[in-house]
Amino acid sequence: MNTVLKIMLLMFVYMNSVTAKAQSDFCGIKNTSFQNGETVTMKVFYNALGAYVGAGEATFSVKLTRYNDKPVYHFLGEGKSYAFFDNFFKVRDRYESFVDTASLLPYKFIRNVDEGGHKIYNNVTFNQETNTAVSTNGVFKITDCIQDVVSSVYYARNIDFEKYKPGDKIPFDMFLDDEIYHLYIRYLGKEKVKTRYGRFHAYKFKPLLVKGTIFEGGEKMTAWISADDNRLLLRVDSPISVGSIKVDMMGYRNLRHPLKSLISTR
C-alpha cells in the first residue's frame, strides 16, 4: 500500500500544455481560505476485496513563521501507513513548504520520505525573481508563478470556482522531482457528497493524472472540496493499480471560516 500523502498530493499531477493566458489567470492569487494554526486530518481507505479498510492517514498543518526575515506560511504534511499495512509497505513521509504570505509562492520545499525502505530527500530553494530552483540535485529553470507539491494544494484551495462552468480546465505549474509540470484540474460543478465524516455541499472536480505505478492516466480520479470559504478537501475517490481508494477528511482544527457546507455529521 502506498503513501496517503502521495495519494493526496499527486492527485493534481497531469502533464499537458496550457496557454499563457490561462496560466496568468492564477499569478498573484490571494489567500482567503486558510489561517495560522489550521490542522486537517485525512484517512485513506483501501478496497481490494469488496470492502474498504483503513490503510493510513495524513495530517496537514499551517504555521505562521519567518523565512529569511520574511513572513511565511509553513505548510507541513506528514503521512504514515497503519501498523497492519506496515507489514506490506511501511510509509513514513514528511513534506514541507515555506510560502510567501502575500503571493502564496514558495521559497523552500523539503521532501523527506521513506516508502517501503526506499528513501528520498530533496531540498529545493526557489528564486521566483530569477526563475530558478536550486535543489539537492542541481540548479533548474522554472516558470513564472511556480508551485511545489504542497503549496499547490493550498494554492488550489483559493480558486474561486463560482467563476467557472462545469467542464472548464483550471491550470497552474508545479515543480516536482526537478521537473516542471503544466497541470490542470477539470471543474465539474456543485453537488452533495456523503463522506465518513458527514454530508456536505461540495465543489466536484477531476484531476487528470500521469500514468504511474499507482494511478492510471486520464480522468479517473474524482475529488470534492467544501462549497464554503474554506475550500476544504473532503474526499478523493480513485481506482489504483490494484483495487481502489477513498481518502476522507476525518477531523480539523482552527479553520479560518465556519464550515457552512456541512449538512449533517455521519
C-alpha positions in Angstrom: 0.0 0.0 0.0 1.5 3.4 -0.9 1.5 6.6 1.0 -1.6 8.7 1.8 0.5 11.8 1.1 1.3 10.6 -2.4 -2.4 9.9 -3.0 -3.3 13.4 -1.6 -0.5 15.4 -3.4 -0.2 13.6 -6.7 -3.9 13.9 -7.3 -3.1 17.2 -9.0 -0.4 15.9 -11.4 -1.1 15.6 -15.1 1.2 16.9 -17.8 -0.4 18.9 -20.6 0.2 22.2 -22.5 -1.8 25.3 -21.4 -2.0 28.7 -22.9 0.0 31.6 -21.4 -3.2 33.5 -20.8 -4.7 30.6 -18.8 -1.6 30.4 -16.6 -1.6 34.2 -16.0 -5.1 34.0 -14.5 -3.6 32.5 -11.4 -0.4 34.5 -10.8 -0.8 36.6 -7.7 -3.8 34.7 -6.2 -4.5 35.8 -2.6 -5.2 33.6 0.4 -8.8 33.8 1.7 -9.3 30.1 2.7 -6.9 29.1 5.5 -5.1 30.6 8.5 -2.3 30.1 11.0 -2.9 27.1 13.2 -5.2 25.1 10.8 -4.8 21.4 11.1 -6.6 18.8 8.9 -6.6 15.0 9.3 -7.2 12.8 6.3 -7.6 9.0 6.2 -7.1 6.5 3.4 -9.5 3.6 3.0 -8.3 0.8 0.7 -10.5 -1.7 -1.2 -9.2 -4.8 -2.9 -11.7 -7.4 -2.0 -15.0 -5.6 -1.9 -14.7 -3.8 1.5 -12.9 -0.6 2.4 -10.4 -0.8 5.3 -8.3 2.0 6.9 -4.8 1.9 5.4 -3.1 5.1 6.6 -3.6 8.7 7.5 -2.0 12.2 6.9 -2.1 15.5 8.8 -1.7 18.8 7.1 -0.9 21.9 9.2 -0.3 25.6 8.7 2.0 27.7 10.9 2.8 31.4 10.5 6.6 31.9 10.8 9.5 33.7 9.2 12.0 32.7 6.4 14.9 34.9 5.6 13.3 37.6 7.7 10.1 37.5 5.6 6.6 36.4 6.9 5.7 32.9 5.5 3.3 30.1 5.9 5.0 26.9 6.9 2.9 24.0 5.4 3.7 20.6 6.9 2.3 17.3 5.6 3.1 14.1 7.4 1.8 10.7 6.3 2.1 7.1 7.6 0.7 3.7 7.0 -1.1 1.9 9.8 0.7 -0.9 11.7 -1.1 -3.7 9.7 -0.1 -2.2 6.4 3.5 -1.7 7.6 3.9 -5.4 7.1 3.3 -4.9 3.4 4.6 -1.4 2.7 5.7 0.8 5.5 5.4 4.5 4.9 6.8 7.4 6.9 6.6 10.6 4.8 7.2 14.3 5.5 6.7 17.2 3.1 7.3 20.9 4.0 6.8 24.1 2.1 7.5 27.7 3.1 5.4 30.2 1.1 5.1 34.0 0.9 2.0 35.1 2.8 1.1 37.7 0.2 1.7 35.9 -3.1 1.4 32.2 -1.9 4.6 31.5 -4.0 7.0 29.0 -2.4 10.5 30.0 -1.1 11.5 26.4 0.0 10.3 22.9 -0.4 11.6 19.8 1.5 10.7 16.3 0.7 11.8 13.6 3.2 10.2 10.2 2.5 10.7 6.6 3.4 8.4 4.2 1.4 9.0 0.5 1.7 12.6 1.2 2.6 13.1 3.5 -0.4 14.2 6.8 0.9 14.2 10.2 -0.9 15.4 13.5 0.3 15.2 16.7 -1.8 15.6 20.3 -0.5 14.6 22.9 -3.0 15.0 26.7 -2.8 13.0 28.9 -5.2 14.1 32.2 -6.6 10.8 33.5 -8.1 12.5 36.7 -9.4 15.2 34.9 -11.4 13.0 31.9 -12.3 15.4 29.4 -10.8 15.2 26.5 -8.4 18.2 25.1 -6.5 17.6 21.5 -5.4 19.7 18.8 -3.7 20.4 17.7 -7.3 21.3 20.9 -9.1 20.0 24.2 -10.5 16.9 24.3 -12.7 15.0 26.9 -14.7 11.4 27.4 -13.6 8.3 29.2 -15.0 6.6 32.2 -13.5 4.3 31.6 -10.5 5.7 28.1 -9.9 4.3 26.0 -7.1 5.7 23.0 -5.2 3.7 19.8 -4.5 2.5 21.0 -1.1 2.0 24.7 -1.8 -0.1 23.8 -4.8 -2.7 22.1 -2.6 -3.2 25.3 -0.5 -3.0 27.4 -3.6 -5.8 25.4 -5.3 -8.0 25.9 -2.2 -8.1 29.6 -3.1 -9.6 29.1 -6.5 -12.9 30.8 -7.0 -15.0 28.0 -8.5 -18.0 30.2 -8.9 -16.4 31.9 -11.9 -16.1 28.6 -13.8 -18.5 26.5 -15.7 -18.7 22.7 -15.5 -16.1 21.2 -17.8 -13.7 24.2 -17.6 -10.0 23.4 -17.1 -8.1 25.3 -14.3 -4.3 25.3 -14.9 -1.2 26.0 -12.9 2.5 25.0 -13.0 4.3 22.8 -10.4 7.9 21.8 -9.7 8.4 18.2 -8.6 11.3 15.8 -8.8 13.4 18.5 -10.5 10.9 18.8 -13.4 8.2 21.3 -14.3 4.6 20.0 -14.7 2.0 22.0 -16.5 -1.1 21.0 -14.6 -4.9 21.5 -14.6 -8.0 20.2 -12.9 -11.4 19.9 -14.6 -14.2 21.6 -12.7 -17.5 19.5 -12.7 -19.8 21.7 -10.7 -21.6 21.5 -7.4 -23.2 18.5 -5.7 -23.9 17.0 -2.3 -21.3 14.4 -1.1 -21.5 11.9 1.7 -18.2 11.0 3.4 -17.2 9.1 6.5 -17.2 12.4 8.4 -20.6 13.7 7.2 -22.7 15.1 4.3 -21.6 18.3 2.6 -22.4 20.8 -0.1 -19.3 20.4 -2.3 -17.4 21.5 -5.5 -16.5 18.5 -7.6 -13.6 18.2 -10.0 -11.4 15.6 -11.7 -7.6 15.9 -11.7 -6.1 14.4 -14.9 -3.3 12.1 -13.8 0.0 11.0 -15.3 0.1 7.2 -15.7 2.4 5.8 -13.0 2.9 2.9 -10.6 -0.3 3.6 -8.6 -2.7 5.6 -10.7 -3.8 5.1 -14.3 -3.6 8.1 -16.6 -6.7 10.1 -17.5 -9.7 11.5 -15.6 -10.4 8.5 -13.4 -9.9 10.3 -10.0 -12.7 12.4 -8.5 -12.3 14.9 -5.7 -14.7 17.1 -3.7 -13.9 20.3 -1.7 -16.3 22.1 0.7 -18.5 24.7 -1.0 -17.8 27.4 1.5 -14.9 29.8 2.1 -12.6 27.2 3.5 -12.4 25.1 0.3 -11.5 22.1 2.5 -10.7 18.8 0.7 -13.4 16.4 1.8 -13.0 13.3 -0.3 -10.8 11.7 -3.1 -12.1 8.6 -4.9 -10.0 6.7 -7.4 -9.1 3.3 -8.8 -5.5 2.4 -8.4 -3.3 -0.4 -9.9 -4.7 -3.0 -7.5 -8.2 -2.1 -6.1 -9.4 1.4 -5.3 -9.1 4.0 -2.6 -11.1 6.7 -0.8 -9.5 9.5 1.1 -11.8 11.3 3.6 -11.4 14.3 5.8 -11.8 13.0 9.3 -11.0 16.0 11.5 -10.0 19.6 11.6 -8.9 22.4 13.9 -8.7 26.2 13.6 -10.5 26.7 10.3 -10.5 30.3 9.0 -14.3 30.2 8.4 -17.3 28.3 9.7 -17.7 25.0 7.9 -21.1 26.1 6.4 -21.0 23.4 3.8 -21.6 20.7 6.4 -25.2 19.4 6.2 -25.0 16.7 8.8 -22.4 14.5 10.5 -22.3 10.8 9.5 
